[in-house]
């Protein structure tokens, strides 16, 4: 079946989003609204037939040349849809040579990694069909937090509020993320929140002092879509100065997990290849489900 390059202005968003929802593992990153906001509408796609399978191509133009570049706050893209006669490699081969540089992070789910011969990157994912088993240190931290007057609340903060907490906590370590990237991400999450209920904030506060201790943004597709499985993405989070010495992120992650235990859901930690961060995530007992790195050109 023919794979065609289609630019954003000619993409049927209804058919596009339907293809994402039909995927074996649909990821919120590939929805048209999310891509529009992150890319400023500057993206194209490889589309098979009548949207049986799709492959987004986020675009950037510099010095008159157009490149394919993974947006910030968009961990995985790649192939989506229900046509299982194709592989991710078929789509890679169909990326036009006129795009002199291609830098993409590809999901491993479309074809189970068939024929993929690419570098990969660590990504921890925790199945929530059964209660997870945390390690001893994690349980110790959660026990200490349970003795404190802490309340975990959904949507008590706005998306922009949590991005502010994240920037205060980790901004200096993420100098490559621009103010425009943050603004695009806020817009993308706000759209998902209003249209699908697919983005929410989770905050932790001291109920006595009313101090904010930490917060997170989580993304996940709505249950009413009757998806074969759903990924809940821990995509932007951080402690405040008051919450950091308490290890508050243990509590925030556990609170998010407990909200979804027993569902056809996976908690996606969004990485990490940083040893200290990876060690923290591994406390919760996840599995390493790597994604693929595609680099082509200059």
C-alpha angles and dihedrals in degrees: 000000000000121000112210132193109235125182122222096259090060099044116111100224094197092056090040095054091043088057091052092050090050092056121115087240110015114202122203091224092074098055112116094238092053093047092046092054097043095044099035088240090301102128140102134193146213107236127192116213113308094351094294086143132004138192119195121220113198108205137210127180123211130166089353094305125111120220135186108234133169109245122233115262090026107100101177137019126150127118125353135174141066105283103111095179088080130069132207086250090061089058093045089054090051096056103115117249089228087080096082095193127036121183113169139154110218129204117238095218108078096076102001091256096300114171091356112144101171137120113269137209132215118263124171119214126180121203111223101193086103130028108276125239113235123199124253096263092050092050090049092053093047091049091054092048091049089063092058127081095255127148125194114209134186118226094354087129129045123244089253091052092057093045086055091053090048093050092048091051103039108007095109090055091051103053090146089067108086130208088251090055089055092047091050091050092050089051092047094050093044090054092049090047095051099038104037108007083240098135129055141161127235119198136182122214136176103244093209102046094026087225117155109237102181145321145204141199115223127191127200138145118257121268094230090071087074092224121189086236137347133216120214107205121211091206111156125014144141146161126247120233087264094050100043098077089048093057087237095170089071088061096044093051092046091049091052092047094049090054090062106032111129094029129107087261141125124206106223112203093193097234147279135217090160104101096221093048092045090052090052093051092046090063088077095057102247128162122241107246104175124207125212131254119216116193121172133164134001 
